[in-house]
Amino acid sequence: MRYVNLLLCILMLVFIAVQYNDPDGPLWMAIYAIPAVWTGTAAFRQRWLLHPLTNALLILSIMAAIAGTVYFWPKSSNWWSIDIWYNTESAREGMGMMVVTIVLLIAWFSGHRLRTQRT
């Protein structure tokens, strides 16, 4: 799982980097930084995820990502089609929030797996 989290951390850093010319880039840089930090923690300081406060903050991040996914859910029909998401900003934002949620869930699963191994 360490390598999966490292790969996801790098992916989130790439997502941050491509936001430089976006009009709402700083907002999305911050949104993508959250899973980058959590996957970096899961890759390099996995034991930190065992702490109850850290776990609560991660769960709070997941809940915020789920809320963001609901808020940014693409309103276009067939939003998964390349023609739609390539040309529609709102579809890309919704898909970005879906990625953020999945990445955070993987980071949580890494910590949860470690907790269950220790008991």
C-alpha positions as CSV (number, residue, x, y, z in Angstrom):
1,M,0.0,0.0,0.0
2,R,3.0,2.3,0.5
3,Y,3.7,2.4,-3.2
4,V,0.0,2.9,-4.1
5,N,-0.2,5.9,-1.7
6,L,3.1,7.3,-3.1
7,L,1.8,7.0,-6.6
8,L,-1.5,8.7,-5.6
9,C,0.4,11.4,-3.8
10,I,2.4,12.1,-7.0
11,L,-0.8,12.1,-9.0
12,M,-2.3,14.7,-6.7
13,L,0.8,16.8,-7.0
14,V,0.5,16.6,-10.8
15,F,-3.2,17.7,-10.5
16,I,-2.0,20.7,-8.4
17,A,0.6,21.6,-11.0
18,V,-1.9,21.7,-13.9
19,Q,-4.1,24.1,-12.1
20,Y,-1.6,27.0,-12.6
21,N,-3.6,28.6,-15.5
22,D,-7.1,27.9,-14.3
23,P,-9.1,30.9,-13.2
24,D,-10.1,29.1,-10.0
25,G,-6.7,27.4,-9.7
26,P,-5.9,28.3,-6.1
27,L,-9.2,26.7,-4.9
28,W,-8.5,23.5,-6.8
29,M,-4.8,23.5,-5.7
30,A,-6.0,23.5,-2.1
31,I,-8.6,20.8,-2.8
32,Y,-6.0,18.5,-4.4
33,A,-3.4,19.3,-1.7
34,I,-5.6,17.7,0.9
35,P,-5.4,14.1,-0.6
36,A,-1.8,14.7,-1.5
37,V,-1.0,15.3,2.2
38,W,-3.0,12.3,3.4
39,T,-1.5,9.9,0.8
40,G,1.9,11.3,1.6
41,T,1.2,10.6,5.3
42,A,0.0,7.1,4.4
43,A,3.1,6.4,2.3
44,F,5.8,7.8,4.7
45,R,4.3,8.1,8.2
46,Q,1.6,5.5,8.1
47,R,1.7,5.1,11.9
48,W,0.4,8.6,12.3
49,L,-2.9,7.3,10.9
50,L,-3.3,5.2,14.0
51,H,-3.7,8.3,16.2
52,P,-7.4,8.9,17.0
53,L,-7.2,12.7,16.2
54,T,-5.4,12.0,12.9
55,N,-8.0,9.4,12.0
56,A,-10.8,11.8,12.9
57,L,-9.3,14.5,10.7
58,L,-9.0,12.1,7.8
59,I,-12.6,11.0,8.2
60,L,-13.6,14.7,8.3
61,S,-11.6,15.2,5.0
62,I,-13.5,12.3,3.5
63,M,-16.9,13.7,4.5
64,A,-15.9,17.1,3.1
65,A,-14.8,15.4,-0.2
66,I,-18.1,13.5,-0.4
67,A,-20.0,16.8,0.1
68,G,-17.8,18.4,-2.5
69,T,-18.6,15.5,-4.9
70,V,-22.3,16.0,-4.4
71,Y,-21.9,19.8,-4.9
72,F,-19.8,19.5,-8.0
73,W,-21.6,16.5,-9.5
74,P,-21.7,17.1,-13.2
75,K,-25.1,18.3,-14.4
76,S,-24.4,17.5,-18.1
77,S,-25.9,14.3,-19.4
78,N,-23.3,11.7,-20.5
79,W,-20.7,13.7,-18.5
80,W,-18.4,10.7,-18.7
81,S,-18.2,11.0,-22.5
82,I,-14.9,12.5,-23.7
83,D,-16.7,15.1,-25.8
84,I,-18.5,16.4,-22.7
85,W,-15.8,16.4,-20.0
86,Y,-13.1,17.7,-22.4
87,N,-15.2,20.8,-23.2
88,T,-17.2,21.3,-20.0
89,E,-15.4,22.7,-16.9
90,S,-18.2,21.7,-14.5
91,A,-17.9,18.0,-15.6
92,R,-14.1,18.1,-15.0
93,E,-14.6,19.6,-11.6
94,G,-17.1,17.0,-10.6
95,M,-14.8,14.2,-11.8
96,G,-11.9,15.8,-9.9
97,M,-13.9,15.7,-6.7
98,M,-14.7,12.0,-7.4
99,V,-11.0,11.3,-7.7
100,V,-10.3,13.2,-4.5
101,T,-12.9,11.2,-2.6
102,I,-11.5,7.9,-3.9
103,V,-7.9,8.9,-3.1
104,L,-8.9,9.9,0.4
105,L,-10.8,6.6,0.9
106,I,-7.7,4.7,-0.2
107,A,-5.6,6.6,2.4
108,W,-8.2,5.8,5.1
109,F,-8.2,2.2,4.1
110,S,-4.4,2.1,4.5
111,G,-4.7,3.3,8.1
112,H,-7.6,1.1,8.8
113,R,-5.7,-1.9,7.5
114,L,-2.8,-1.1,9.8
115,R,-5.2,-0.7,12.8
116,T,-6.7,-4.1,12.1
117,Q,-3.3,-5.8,11.8
118,R,-2.2,-4.4,15.2
119,T,-5.2,-5.8,17.1
